[in-house]
Amino acid sequence: MPVFANQWYWLSSDDTMTTYLDNEHVYKDDDCAIVWTRTEFHSGRMAGSVIYMQWHVTHKGKISYIYGHGRKANGRLTQNYPDSSYWNKSVLDSPGFINLYTLIWSAKS
């Protein structure tokens, strides 16, 4: 379970949030990887919330959001099953996606 990961690598930050990669729960072969990220919101309307997201990232540079769960600032637990608009996006669509892709695929398989 990614909540208990001991090794989180920084991916990206901005004025409202910081996102990390769970390095302990990576499932990877030559074609794709399944990874978890944790996003902590420190300002804005989601301040105090934490969201864990599972991603499918291909070696060819496509990324899909599979599942998410988290805790809102008020303590309420959330689950999210994204629709197809979050599937097969180019990693070039976001600096965070580029960082994620680089951490996964820059190391030798």
N, C-alpha and C positions, 0 to 999 in steps of 0.2 A: 504494500500500500504506500503510495508516494508521500502521504502525510508524514511518515516516519523516516523518510530518506535522510541520510547523514551527509550526503554530498550534493549540494545544490550549486550549480554554476550560474553566475550572472549572465543574462542574455541581453537585457535592455532596460533602460529607465527613461522616464520623462517626468514632467512636473506632477503627474498624478499617480504613477505606478512604477513598480519594479518587477521584472519577470526573471525567473530562474529556471534552469533545466535540472531535472532529477537525473543524476548520473548513475544511480544504483538500480533503476528499473528500466533499462534500455533493452529492447528486443530488436536485434538487427541481423540482417543477412546481406547478401551482395546487392539486392535490389531495393530493399526498403527498411525502415526502422519505425518502431512504435515507441514513443517517448511521452513523458509527462512534464508539464511545466507548472510552476506556481507563480501566480501574479498577486502581489500585495498592493492594494490601493491605499495611498497615504494622503490623498487630498481629493477634492471634488465630490460628486454625489455618491460615489462608492467608497469613500474613505473608511478605513477600518475593515473592509471586506478582503477575503482571501479566496482565490479561485484556483482549482487544480484542473488542468485540461490535458486530455490525451490526444496525441497527434500521430498521424501516419505520414511519414516523409519518405519520398522516393529518391533514389540516387539520381534520377533524371531531373530532379528539381521541382517536383509537385508536392503540395502539402494539403492534408485534409484534417479537419477537426472532427474527432470521433465522439468524444464524451467529455463532460465537465461536471464538477461538483465543487461546492465551496461553502463558506460561512459568511453571511452578511454581517455588517457591523452590529446589528441588533441581535446576533446570535442565531438567526434563522438559517437552517441548512437549505441548500439549493442543489438541484440536478438539472443538467442541460443536455439534450440530445439534439444537436444542430441539424438544420435542414441542408439540402444539397447545395445551397449557395456557399457553403463553407468547404466544399469538396474540390479537390484537384486544382487548387490555386497555385500560381507560380510563386516560388520562394522569393522572387524578385519584387513581389507586391508590397513587401514590408521589410524595413531594416531588421526587425526582430526575427522574421522568418529567415533572412539571410544569415544572421548570427546563429540561429538554431541549426540550419543546414550545415554551416561551416563546422560547428562543434561536432556534429554527427559524422560528417563525411570527410573531414580533413585528416582524421586519424586512419591508419591502415586498418582494413577489415580483418 
